[in-house]
């Protein structure tokens, strides 16, 4: 199963964005070549298979990240173990 998590663009070099996932130190790179809109540092993206497939509204991205944090907290309360996940 694939889960798309919003990632914030922190740098762009030659149509490749480096993005921070959540609030941790995890980064991913994504090609911007399939998007038809301008992407700038601070934008949020949905990335799949190394390609940015959608630019997100910042509010939508932040709300999505909060929902994911809430789900993880509920899972932890229910005794479901999660290893090294920071969102």
Backbone bond lengths (Angstrom), bond angles and torsions (degrees), N, CA, C in turn:
res aa  C-N    CA-C-N  psi(-1)  N-CA   C-N-CA  omega(-1)  CA-C   N-CA-C  phi
1 X - - - 1.450 - - 1.516 108.11 -
2 X 1.311 115.32 142.10 1.457 122.28 178.91 1.524 108.87 -106.75
3 X 1.308 115.89 136.53 1.454 120.83 176.10 1.509 107.99 -122.51
4 X 1.309 117.48 119.97 1.459 121.87 179.98 1.524 109.00 -88.91
5 X 1.315 115.35 119.45 1.450 122.06 179.90 1.522 107.94 -113.44
6 X 1.325 118.39 131.99 1.460 119.40 178.40 1.528 111.18 -58.76
7 X 1.321 115.79 138.29 1.457 121.79 178.84 1.524 108.67 -128.11
8 X 1.329 116.27 135.11 1.463 121.70 -176.47 1.528 110.24 -91.76
9 X 1.319 116.18 130.75 1.460 122.00 179.51 1.532 109.10 -70.07
10 X 1.348 115.91 124.77 1.462 119.54 178.30 1.528 112.11 -113.67
11 X 1.339 117.11 -16.68 1.463 120.43 172.92 1.521 109.06 -161.22
12 X 1.334 114.42 156.67 1.470 120.87 178.14 1.519 107.67 -138.12
13 X 1.348 116.47 126.59 1.452 122.49 175.87 1.522 107.83 -137.69
14 X 1.334 116.47 121.58 1.472 121.51 176.42 1.525 113.29 51.89
15 X 1.309 117.71 50.10 1.474 123.68 177.53 1.521 113.62 64.42
16 X 1.332 116.92 21.89 1.469 121.46 174.24 1.523 107.37 -123.89
17 X 1.325 115.72 123.08 1.459 121.25 -178.98 1.522 110.07 -99.04
18 X 1.317 115.67 138.47 1.458 121.29 167.67 1.522 105.68 -98.87
19 X 1.327 116.59 128.26 1.455 121.72 -172.74 1.526 110.79 -127.32
20 X 1.332 115.15 141.66 1.467 121.62 175.67 1.525 107.72 -90.73
21 X 1.319 115.13 132.73 1.456 121.38 179.35 1.525 108.25 -97.12
22 X 1.320 117.04 116.38 1.458 121.33 -179.93 1.515 112.12 65.02
23 X 1.338 115.47 -144.50 1.460 120.37 -177.25 1.514 112.58 -104.75
24 X 1.312 117.77 2.52 1.455 120.84 -178.22 1.514 111.76 -85.83
25 X 1.329 114.56 -162.52 1.458 121.52 180.00 1.520 112.41 -97.51
26 X 1.312 117.36 3.24 1.459 121.04 -177.96 1.519 110.36 -72.49
27 X 1.343 115.78 131.18 1.461 120.71 175.61 1.522 109.46 -126.64
28 X 1.315 114.63 155.37 1.458 122.03 174.39 1.523 107.53 -134.70
29 X 1.312 115.56 156.60 1.465 119.16 174.17 1.516 108.43 -108.47
30 X 1.331 114.67 148.51 1.460 119.66 -178.35 1.513 110.22 -145.83
31 X 1.301 115.38 133.86 1.457 120.40 174.09 1.526 108.86 -71.76
32 X 1.321 115.87 138.83 1.469 121.26 178.49 1.528 112.03 -99.32
33 X 1.316 117.36 5.22 1.461 120.98 -170.50 1.531 114.87 -66.28
34 X 1.318 120.15 -20.23 1.464 119.53 -178.76 1.532 112.93 -93.90
35 X 1.325 117.58 -6.65 1.470 119.86 178.75 1.515 109.92 -86.23
36 X 1.327 115.72 143.48 1.460 119.54 -179.46 1.527 112.66 -103.59
37 X 1.331 116.82 13.38 1.456 120.07 178.07 1.520 109.99 -125.26
38 X 1.323 115.77 156.98 1.456 120.25 -179.61 1.525 110.36 -69.84
39 X 1.319 115.13 136.08 1.462 122.00 177.32 1.523 107.36 -115.32
40 X 1.323 115.84 133.73 1.466 121.22 179.42 1.526 109.18 -127.56
41 X 1.325 115.00 163.36 1.460 120.49 177.25 1.529 108.95 -57.29
42 X 1.325 115.58 134.56 1.460 121.76 -177.46 1.518 113.59 100.58
43 X 1.345 117.48 -17.58 1.461 120.02 176.07 1.528 109.53 -69.12
44 X 1.324 116.04 156.84 1.462 122.32 175.29 1.522 108.63 -109.22
45 X 1.328 115.68 139.26 1.453 122.11 -177.69 1.519 110.98 -127.89
46 X 1.325 114.69 155.07 1.452 122.03 165.30 1.520 105.20 -103.29
47 X 1.333 116.10 129.13 1.457 122.07 -174.52 1.516 109.33 -119.37
48 X 1.335 115.36 137.51 1.461 120.31 175.72 1.519 108.31 -141.54
49 X 1.318 116.33 130.10 1.461 123.26 176.40 1.524 112.33 52.77
50 X 1.330 116.50 37.54 1.456 120.74 176.15 1.512 115.83 84.93
51 X 1.337 117.09 2.95 1.459 121.40 179.62 1.521 110.64 -120.66
52 X 1.317 116.61 137.16 1.463 120.52 171.47 1.518 106.24 -73.82
53 X 1.332 117.04 123.10 1.461 119.83 -176.36 1.524 113.11 -108.95
54 X 1.340 116.27 -11.46 1.462 118.98 -179.74 1.518 110.42 -162.49
55 X 1.308 115.96 138.61 1.461 121.79 171.88 1.520 107.10 -92.43
56 X 1.334 116.28 135.15 1.464 120.99 -178.75 1.521 111.11 -105.42
57 X 1.313 115.28 149.31 1.450 121.26 168.69 1.528 107.05 -64.56
58 X 1.348 118.54 136.48 1.466 119.81 -178.11 1.529 114.00 -55.27
59 X 1.327 117.96 -38.98 1.469 120.48 178.97 1.524 110.41 -64.96
60 X 1.325 117.37 -44.14 1.464 121.28 178.09 1.527 110.47 -60.37
61 X 1.324 116.82 -42.20 1.467 120.83 179.70 1.519 110.45 -62.53
62 X 1.319 117.42 -46.55 1.465 120.82 -178.99 1.522 111.86 -65.69
63 X 1.341 116.98 -38.05 1.460 120.36 177.62 1.531 110.59 -66.41
64 X 1.322 116.57 -40.72 1.464 121.05 178.70 1.516 110.60 -62.93
65 X 1.331 117.04 -44.29 1.466 120.42 178.30 1.518 111.03 -62.11
66 X 1.331 117.92 -38.85 1.469 120.79 178.72 1.529 111.11 -65.75
67 X 1.326 116.58 -40.88 1.465 120.55 177.65 1.528 109.67 -61.04
68 X 1.327 117.24 -43.50 1.461 120.34 179.06 1.529 111.50 -63.65
69 X 1.340 116.69 -39.70 1.471 119.90 176.43 1.527 110.83 -62.72
70 X 1.330 116.44 -41.47 1.469 120.99 179.35 1.528 111.06 -63.60
71 X 1.320 116.93 -40.90 1.469 121.20 178.39 1.525 110.11 -63.89
72 X 1.328 116.40 -42.91 1.463 119.83 179.00 1.527 111.28 -64.15
73 X 1.325 117.32 -39.67 1.465 120.62 178.16 1.523 110.57 -64.68
74 X 1.323 117.58 -41.81 1.462 121.42 178.95 1.530 110.39 -64.65
75 X 1.330 116.91 -39.35 1.462 120.32 178.23 1.519 110.69 -64.32
76 X 1.321 116.18 -41.33 1.465 120.04 178.59 1.525 110.98 -63.38
77 X 1.328 116.78 -42.21 1.469 120.73 178.04 1.521 111.35 -62.75
78 X 1.343 115.94 -30.44 1.460 120.25 179.81 1.523 112.31 -84.56
79 X 1.344 115.84 0.25 1.462 119.60 177.18 1.508 114.00 89.12
80 X 1.308 118.22 12.82 1.460 121.77 178.51 1.522 107.96 -87.79
81 X 1.322 116.37 119.92 1.460 121.58 -175.08 1.523 111.34 -81.78
82 X 1.341 115.09 138.05 1.458 122.22 176.69 1.513 107.51 -127.78
83 X 1.308 117.25 126.23 1.453 121.19 -177.39 1.524 111.25 -96.88
84 X 1.326 115.89 120.27 1.461 122.41 169.56 1.518 115.55 53.06
85 X 1.306 117.35 39.87 1.466 120.62 177.53 1.515 108.01 -103.70
86 X 1.338 115.54 123.31 1.466 121.06 177.38 1.514 107.97 -125.28
87 X 1.331 116.16 119.11 1.460 120.81 177.75 1.494 108.17 -122.97
